[in-house]
Amino acid sequence: MPSGRELERPVNSLLAAQSLLPILSADEMAGHPGENNIGNAVNEERIHGPQGAWQLLADRVSGIPEYRILFEWLHGPDHALHITDITNAIGAFVAFEFRSTSSPFDAFLAGDENALSPAQVAGMELFYGSSGCSACHSGKYQTSQTFQSIGLPQIGPGKGQKGEDTTDKGRFLVTGEQDDTYKFLVPSLRNVTLTAPYGHDGAYPSLREILAHHLNPLERLMDYQISQARLFDVPQWRQNDRAVMDDINELVRIGAAIDVRLPSLSSNEHDNIIAFLGALEDPSAARGRLGVPDRVPSGLPVESIEDVSSISTWENAGLSEIDNEAPIAKVIASAAKMRSGPSTKDSAIAVLMHNYIVDLLDTSKVGWWKVSTHDGIEGFVASSLLERTEP
């Protein structure tokens, strides 16, 4: 744990440990001084003990009757709720709900030679071969867990001087090492089709754009337009949103730190890598194993997946045209496995793949529905990512 954030009690997992940190971040969950008692405690570095931020949060949760009953059932009626009880529960939930080990790529590695489409196989060979992607996106989860600088455009408030300026020097803010300036953690690519926008600050709304940036980072940085990002139009935020991109000296510093150089790709190779990234998606990941609850004990409002309207998945399916009427967060056809086969009938489903309306063949396979296109191509698509239409 970081200095000043030492554990008061042991926790059950790394997931439980990491969940202790966002609740202490002024920019994430704690709030800034003067906004609430948690933000005040964090600002004063009161983290531990009965009046520390962690215990104040535990007391708040314990004060909600339904949560208190649930934790008493787990630990006994005489157990005083501690922040580690809460983070152990969060860690256990995350490990179950978001485990991603059943993607088409996993099936392929387990011996199912038909798990990937030809385009996905070609993309896989590029990814682990001449493109150089796997130099950083390696291992079981397609990440080296290292920090690299790819010269991403900096938008938004940044992390400089505790949020008082708009720069973000990345890993340097943790280590103080000049060589770490503008470096950010290499992310896992598991379920990357579901995690737009891309980059540490969400500068790019689609896989196609972030991949294009990797291939020519300096030019993309210098040519970046703030309109490329999907931002809320809030007048008081506009200056912060573009402050770094309007500062040529800061852009030069970001560009000088770039340490990733990849070979150029043809348009077809680009498409194949995007297709392969779709094969890293676990069909259960879109909605989770338990899914979004209808309500939570605190009484706070809960948005369903259908309520979330962020990025159209047309782009992540590798299409150049974006249909603003397309369903959001429901359809990613690049995750489909398609192979030659006879065409069949019935129940149309809209799939964002070459603007096809496909026929539903079989819904008996949990997580995957068998479909057929009008030109006789048959395959499987994650059922959670399909939108039924009227036949």
MARFI-997358 format. One record per residue (C-alpha): residue number from 1; x, y, z; chain. Coordinates in steps of 0.05 Angstrom, whole numbers, plus 5000, padded with zeros to 4 digits. Layout:
// residues N
(numar NUM (X Y Z) 'A')
...
END
This chain:
// residues 391
(numar 1 (5000 5000 5000) 'A')
(numar 2 (5024 5072 4989) 'A')
(numar 3 (5057 5110 5045) 'A')
(numar 4 (5005 5137 5093) 'A')
(numar 5 (4955 5085 5069) 'A')
(numar 6 (4980 5025 5108) 'A')
(numar 7 (4929 4972 5124) 'A')
(numar 8 (4898 4972 5193) 'A')
(numar 9 (4879 4899 5185) 'A')
(numar 10 (4896 4844 5135) 'A')
(numar 11 (4851 4837 5074) 'A')
(numar 12 (4833 4776 5033) 'A')
(numar 13 (4860 4796 4965) 'A')
(numar 14 (4894 4848 4923) 'A')
(numar 15 (4825 4867 4896) 'A')
(numar 16 (4803 4882 4967) 'A')
(numar 17 (4867 4923 4980) 'A')
(numar 18 (4861 4965 4917) 'A')
(numar 19 (4788 4983 4933) 'A')
(numar 20 (4814 5020 4995) 'A')
(numar 21 (4847 5073 4951) 'A')
(numar 22 (4794 5106 4906) 'A')
(numar 23 (4752 5122 4967) 'A')
(numar 24 (4810 5166 4991) 'A')
(numar 25 (4819 5203 4925) 'A')
(numar 26 (4792 5274 4925) 'A')
(numar 27 (4780 5270 4850) 'A')
(numar 28 (4747 5201 4852) 'A')
(numar 29 (4704 5188 4913) 'A')
(numar 30 (4726 5225 4976) 'A')
(numar 31 (4711 5296 4953) 'A')
(numar 32 (4750 5359 4965) 'A')
(numar 33 (4759 5396 5031) 'A')
(numar 34 (4697 5432 5052) 'A')
(numar 35 (4651 5386 5012) 'A')
(numar 36 (4641 5331 5065) 'A')
(numar 37 (4673 5301 5127) 'A')
(numar 38 (4709 5247 5086) 'A')
(numar 39 (4741 5298 5041) 'A')
(numar 40 (4762 5339 5101) 'A')
(numar 41 (4793 5278 5135) 'A')
(numar 42 (4832 5259 5073) 'A')
(numar 43 (4857 5330 5064) 'A')
(numar 44 (4882 5330 5136) 'A')
(numar 45 (4913 5261 5125) 'A')
(numar 46 (4867 5231 5178) 'A')
(numar 47 (4862 5162 5147) 'A')
(numar 48 (4869 5114 5206) 'A')
(numar 49 (4836 5108 5273) 'A')
(numar 50 (4765 5121 5298) 'A')
(numar 51 (4761 5191 5267) 'A')
(numar 52 (4799 5171 5203) 'A')
(numar 53 (4768 5171 5134) 'A')
(numar 54 (4765 5096 5130) 'A')
(numar 55 (4726 5088 5195) 'A')
(numar 56 (4680 5147 5178) 'A')
(numar 57 (4661 5110 5115) 'A')
(numar 58 (4651 5045 5153) 'A')
(numar 59 (4606 5081 5202) 'A')
(numar 60 (4565 5110 5145) 'A')
(numar 61 (4554 5041 5115) 'A')
(numar 62 (4538 5012 5184) 'A')
(numar 63 (4486 5066 5193) 'A')
(numar 64 (4445 5037 5135) 'A')
(numar 65 (4401 4984 5168) 'A')
(numar 66 (4399 4935 5110) 'A')
(numar 67 (4475 4936 5102) 'A')
(numar 68 (4484 4928 5177) 'A')
(numar 69 (4439 4866 5176) 'A')
(numar 70 (4478 4836 5118) 'A')
(numar 71 (4545 4847 5152) 'A')
(numar 72 (4518 4820 5218) 'A')
(numar 73 (4496 4757 5181) 'A')
(numar 74 (4567 4751 5153) 'A')
(numar 75 (4608 4768 5215) 'A')
(numar 76 (4560 4762 5274) 'A')
(numar 77 (4518 4813 5313) 'A')
(numar 78 (4575 4835 5359) 'A')
(numar 79 (4624 4851 5303) 'A')
(numar 80 (4638 4926 5295) 'A')
(numar 81 (4641 4940 5221) 'A')
(numar 82 (4711 4958 5196) 'A')
(numar 83 (4731 4986 5128) 'A')
(numar 84 (4767 4920 5111) 'A')
(numar 85 (4701 4882 5119) 'A')
(numar 86 (4672 4927 5065) 'A')
(numar 87 (4731 4921 5018) 'A')
(numar 88 (4735 4846 5027) 'A')
(numar 89 (4663 4842 5004) 'A')
(numar 90 (4677 4888 4945) 'A')
(numar 91 (4738 4847 4926) 'A')
(numar 92 (4698 4782 4928) 'A')
(numar 93 (4644 4812 4885) 'A')
(numar 94 (4693 4839 4833) 'A')
(numar 95 (4729 4772 4829) 'A')
(numar 96 (4664 4736 4815) 'A')
(numar 97 (4625 4787 4774) 'A')
(numar 98 (4680 4809 4726) 'A')
(numar 99 (4722 4746 4718) 'A')
(numar 100 (4735 4740 4643) 'A')
(numar 101 (4761 4671 4624) 'A')
(numar 102 (4710 4647 4572) 'A')
(numar 103 (4725 4689 4510) 'A')
(numar 104 (4731 4659 4440) 'A')
(numar 105 (4807 4668 4448) 'A')
(numar 106 (4805 4625 4511) 'A')
(numar 107 (4766 4572 4474) 'A')
(numar 108 (4817 4574 4418) 'A')
(numar 109 (4875 4565 4467) 'A')
(numar 110 (4837 4506 4498) 'A')
(numar 111 (4836 4471 4431) 'A')
(numar 112 (4773 4495 4395) 'A')
(numar 113 (4802 4510 4326) 'A')
(numar 114 (4735 4539 4303) 'A')
(numar 115 (4730 4589 4360) 'A')
(numar 116 (4760 4646 4319) 'A')
(numar 117 (4740 4673 4251) 'A')
(numar 118 (4793 4677 4196) 'A')
(numar 119 (4799 4752 4208) 'A')
(numar 120 (4810 4740 4282) 'A')
(numar 121 (4863 4687 4268) 'A')
(numar 122 (4899 4735 4221) 'A')
(numar 123 (4894 4790 4273) 'A')
(numar 124 (4921 4743 4327) 'A')
(numar 125 (4981 4725 4284) 'A')
(numar 126 (4995 4799 4273) 'A')
(numar 127 (4984 4816 4346) 'A')
(numar 128 (5034 4765 4370) 'A')
(numar 129 (5079 4774 4310) 'A')
(numar 130 (5102 4830 4265) 'A')
(numar 131 (5058 4885 4292) 'A')
(numar 132 (5095 4887 4358) 'A')
(numar 133 (5031 4893 4399) 'A')
(numar 134 (5050 4837 4446) 'A')
(numar 135 (5115 4871 4467) 'A')
(numar 136 (5071 4909 4516) 'A')
(numar 137 (5004 4872 4514) 'A')
(numar 138 (5032 4805 4534) 'A')
(numar 139 (5013 4749 4582) 'A')
(numar 140 (4947 4719 4602) 'A')
(numar 141 (4912 4786 4605) 'A')
(numar 142 (4948 4820 4548) 'A')
(numar 143 (4987 4868 4592) 'A')
(numar 144 (5059 4870 4613) 'A')
(numar 145 (5039 4910 4676) 'A')
(numar 146 (5092 4961 4657) 'A')
(numar 147 (5087 5036 4645) 'A')
(numar 148 (5097 5065 4575) 'A')
(numar 149 (5089 5132 4540) 'A')
(numar 150 (5051 5131 4475) 'A')
(numar 151 (5041 5207 4473) 'A')
(numar 152 (4966 5208 4486) 'A')
(numar 153 (4931 5275 4481) 'A')
(numar 154 (4918 5304 4550) 'A')
(numar 155 (4847 5328 4560) 'A')
(numar 156 (4810 5346 4623) 'A')
(numar 157 (4836 5369 4691) 'A')
(numar 158 (4898 5325 4696) 'A')
(numar 159 (4933 5305 4760) 'A')
(numar 160 (4985 5361 4766) 'A')
(numar 161 (4993 5396 4833) 'A')
(numar 162 (4935 5358 4866) 'A')
(numar 163 (4888 5378 4810) 'A')
(numar 164 (4907 5452 4810) 'A')
(numar 165 (4934 5450 4739) 'A')
(numar 166 (4916 5410 4677) 'A')
(numar 167 (4980 5371 4665) 'A')
(numar 168 (4985 5297 4679) 'A')
(numar 169 (5056 5268 4683) 'A')
(numar 170 (5031 5198 4696) 'A')
(numar 171 (5075 5150 4734) 'A')
(numar 172 (5124 5206 4752) 'A')
(numar 173 (5073 5231 4802) 'A')
(numar 174 (5082 5166 4840) 'A')
(numar 175 (5157 5152 4833) 'A')
(numar 176 (5187 5221 4823) 'A')
(numar 177 (5233 5191 4771) 'A')
(numar 178 (5242 5234 4709) 'A')
(numar 179 (5244 5172 4665) 'A')
(numar 180 (5172 5158 4686) 'A')
(numar 181 (5145 5225 4661) 'A')
(numar 182 (5083 5217 4618) 'A')
(numar 183 (5083 5141 4626) 'A')
(numar 184 (5018 5105 4641) 'A')
(numar 185 (5002 5033 4659) 'A')
(numar 186 (4994 4986 4599) 'A')
(numar 187 (4921 4964 4605) 'A')
(numar 188 (4894 4894 4598) 'A')
(numar 189 (4858 4882 4532) 'A')
(numar 190 (4808 4834 4561) 'A')
(numar 191 (4738 4859 4542) 'A')
(numar 192 (4770 4920 4510) 'A')
(numar 193 (4711 4923 4462) 'A')
(numar 194 (4667 4942 4522) 'A')
(numar 195 (4712 4995 4554) 'A')
(numar 196 (4709 5056 4509) 'A')
(numar 197 (4732 5111 4510) 'A')
(numar 198 (4806 5094 4506) 'A')
(numar 199 (4870 5122 4535) 'A')
(numar 200 (4883 5142 4607) 'A')
(numar 201 (4838 5203 4598) 'A')
(numar 202 (4789 5176 4547) 'A')
(numar 203 (4816 5217 4489) 'A')
(numar 204 (4793 5168 4435) 'A')
(numar 205 (4722 5140 4429) 'A')
(numar 206 (4738 5079 4387) 'A')
(numar 207 (4788 5022 4380) 'A')
(numar 208 (4801 5043 4309) 'A')
(numar 209 (4824 5112 4332) 'A')
(numar 210 (4867 5088 4391) 'A')
(numar 211 (4901 5036 4346) 'A')
(numar 212 (4915 5090 4294) 'A')
(numar 213 (4947 5132 4349) 'A')
(numar 214 (4993 5074 4369) 'A')
(numar 215 (5017 5069 4297) 'A')
(numar 216 (5035 5143 4290) 'A')
(numar 217 (5034 5173 4360) 'A')
(numar 218 (5071 5239 4349) 'A')
(numar 219 (5031 5260 4288) 'A')
(numar 220 (4966 5239 4321) 'A')
(numar 221 (4983 5278 4384) 'A')
(numar 222 (4999 5342 4345) 'A')
(numar 223 (4938 5336 4300) 'A')
(numar 224 (4889 5318 4356) 'A')
(numar 225 (4825 5358 4359) 'A')
(numar 226 (4785 5363 4424) 'A')
(numar 227 (4722 5348 4383) 'A')
(numar 228 (4748 5276 4376) 'A')
(numar 229 (4732 5263 4449) 'A')
(numar 230 (4661 5251 4474) 'A')
(numar 231 (4656 5304 4527) 'A')
(numar 232 (4598 5335 4565) 'A')
(numar 233 (4590 5407 4543) 'A')
(numar 234 (4596 5441 4611) 'A')
(numar 235 (4618 5514 4603) 'A')
(numar 236 (4661 5517 4666) 'A')
(numar 237 (4700 5455 4644) 'A')
(numar 238 (4716 5477 4573) 'A')
(numar 239 (4781 5513 4590) 'A')
(numar 240 (4806 5453 4630) 'A')
(numar 241 (4786 5405 4574) 'A')
(numar 242 (4833 5436 4523) 'A')
(numar 243 (4885 5473 4564) 'A')
(numar 244 (4942 5424 4551) 'A')
(numar 245 (4925 5415 4477) 'A')
(numar 246 (4930 5491 4469) 'A')
(numar 247 (4999 5492 4502) 'A')
(numar 248 (5050 5476 4447) 'A')
(numar 249 (5107 5470 4498) 'A')
(numar 250 (5070 5417 4538) 'A')
(numar 251 (5054 5379 4473) 'A')
(numar 252 (5127 5379 4455) 'A')
(numar 253 (5145 5351 4523) 'A')
(numar 254 (5092 5296 4517) 'A')
(numar 255 (5116 5279 4446) 'A')
(numar 256 (5189 5276 4467) 'A')
(numar 257 (5173 5223 4519) 'A')
(numar 258 (5142 5174 4469) 'A')
(numar 259 (5177 5107 4477) 'A')
(numar 260 (5134 5061 4434) 'A')
(numar 261 (5147 5054 4360) 'A')
(numar 262 (5105 5004 4319) 'A')
(numar 263 (5109 4986 4245) 'A')
(numar 264 (5056 5012 4198) 'A')
(numar 265 (4996 4968 4181) 'A')
(numar 266 (4953 4962 4119) 'A')
(numar 267 (4879 4977 4125) 'A')
(numar 268 (4864 4902 4122) 'A')
(numar 269 (4915 4887 4177) 'A')
(numar 270 (4885 4943 4219) 'A')
(numar 271 (4816 4911 4211) 'A')
(numar 272 (4843 4842 4229) 'A')
(numar 273 (4874 4866 4294) 'A')
(numar 274 (4808 4899 4314) 'A')
(numar 275 (4773 4833 4298) 'A')
(numar 276 (4822 4796 4343) 'A')
(numar 277 (4810 4845 4400) 'A')
(numar 278 (4737 4825 4394) 'A')
(numar 279 (4758 4753 4408) 'A')
(numar 280 (4783 4775 4476) 'A')
(numar 281 (4713 4791 4499) 'A')
(numar 282 (4679 4743 4548) 'A')
(numar 283 (4604 4741 4530) 'A')
(numar 284 (4585 4744 4604) 'A')
(numar 285 (4624 4809 4614) 'A')
(numar 286 (4573 4856 4583) 'A')
(numar 287 (4523 4846 4638) 'A')
(numar 288 (4562 4809 4691) 'A')
(numar 289 (4545 4743 4725) 'A')
(numar 290 (4498 4775 4777) 'A')
(numar 291 (4481 4836 4735) 'A')
(numar 292 (4459 4905 4757) 'A')
(numar 293 (4411 4901 4817) 'A')
(numar 294 (4343 4935 4814) 'A')
(numar 295 (4360 4972 4879) 'A')
(numar 296 (4414 4978 4932) 'A')
(numar 297 (4405 4984 5007) 'A')
(numar 298 (4428 5057 5009) 'A')
(numar 299 (4369 5078 4966) 'A')
(numar 300 (4415 5111 4916) 'A')
(numar 301 (4389 5107 4844) 'A')
(numar 302 (4417 5050 4801) 'A')
(numar 303 (4424 5055 4726) 'A')
(numar 304 (4413 4993 4684) 'A')
(numar 305 (4459 4977 4626) 'A')
(numar 306 (4406 5000 4578) 'A')
(numar 307 (4407 5069 4612) 'A')
(numar 308 (4481 5078 4598) 'A')
(numar 309 (4491 5118 4535) 'A')
(numar 310 (4565 5132 4524) 'A')
(numar 311 (4595 5106 4459) 'A')
(numar 312 (4562 5074 4400) 'A')
(numar 313 (4591 5005 4388) 'A')
(numar 314 (4589 5015 4312) 'A')
(numar 315 (4660 5041 4316) 'A')
(numar 316 (4685 4983 4357) 'A')
(numar 317 (4656 4935 4306) 'A')
(numar 318 (4705 4965 4257) 'A')
(numar 319 (4655 5006 4216) 'A')
(numar 320 (4670 5074 4187) 'A')
(numar 321 (4597 5097 4190) 'A')
(numar 322 (4565 5111 4258) 'A')
(numar 323 (4490 5100 4264) 'A')
(numar 324 (4465 5147 4318) 'A')
(numar 325 (4402 5105 4325) 'A')
(numar 326 (4443 5042 4338) 'A')
(numar 327 (4431 5009 4406) 'A')
(numar 328 (4483 5029 4457) 'A')
(numar 329 (4526 4978 4495) 'A')
(numar 330 (4488 4920 4465) 'A')
(numar 331 (4519 4898 4400) 'A')
(numar 332 (4591 4886 4383) 'A')
(numar 333 (4594 4841 4323) 'A')
(numar 334 (4669 4835 4322) 'A')
(numar 335 (4660 4787 4380) 'A')
(numar 336 (4622 4739 4335) 'A')
(numar 337 (4652 4676 4307) 'A')
(numar 338 (4628 4667 4235) 'A')
(numar 339 (4639 4609 4187) 'A')
(numar 340 (4610 4585 4122) 'A')
(numar 341 (4545 4547 4126) 'A')
(numar 342 (4473 4543 4101) 'A')
(numar 343 (4426 4602 4110) 'A')
(numar 344 (4362 4593 4150) 'A')
(numar 345 (4301 4632 4173) 'A')
(numar 346 (4261 4667 4227) 'A')
(numar 347 (4266 4722 4280) 'A')
(numar 348 (4309 4779 4254) 'A')
(numar 349 (4362 4808 4300) 'A')
(numar 350 (4400 4872 4286) 'A')
(numar 351 (4476 4860 4287) 'A')
(numar 352 (4526 4915 4277) 'A')
(numar 353 (4568 4878 4227) 'A')
(numar 354 (4566 4904 4156) 'A')
(numar 355 (4497 4931 4173) 'A')
(numar 356 (4469 4860 4169) 'A')
(numar 357 (4401 4838 4194) 'A')
(numar 358 (4412 4766 4212) 'A')
(numar 359 (4365 4707 4225) 'A')
(numar 360 (4363 4674 4293) 'A')
(numar 361 (4376 4599 4288) 'A')
(numar 362 (4386 4574 4359) 'A')
(numar 363 (4382 4605 4429) 'A')
(numar 364 (4395 4541 4468) 'A')
(numar 365 (4470 4555 4479) 'A')
(numar 366 (4478 4597 4542) 'A')
(numar 367 (4514 4662 4527) 'A')
(numar 368 (4517 4653 4452) 'A')
(numar 369 (4462 4654 4399) 'A')
(numar 370 (4470 4621 4332) 'A')
(numar 371 (4453 4667 4274) 'A')
(numar 372 (4456 4667 4198) 'A')
(numar 373 (4466 4725 4150) 'A')
(numar 374 (4426 4735 4087) 'A')
(numar 375 (4484 4712 4044) 'A')
(numar 376 (4490 4645 4080) 'A')
(numar 377 (4544 4657 4132) 'A')
(numar 378 (4529 4623 4198) 'A')
(numar 379 (4559 4635 4266) 'A')
(numar 380 (4552 4652 4340) 'A')
(numar 381 (4544 4721 4372) 'A')
(numar 382 (4543 4738 4446) 'A')
(numar 383 (4469 4739 4464) 'A')
(numar 384 (4477 4796 4513) 'A')
(numar 385 (4502 4840 4457) 'A')
(numar 386 (4444 4830 4409) 'A')
(numar 387 (4382 4873 4400) 'A')
(numar 388 (4318 4838 4378) 'A')
(numar 389 (4278 4872 4324) 'A')
(numar 390 (4209 4858 4297) 'A')
(numar 391 (4211 4799 4247) 'A')
END
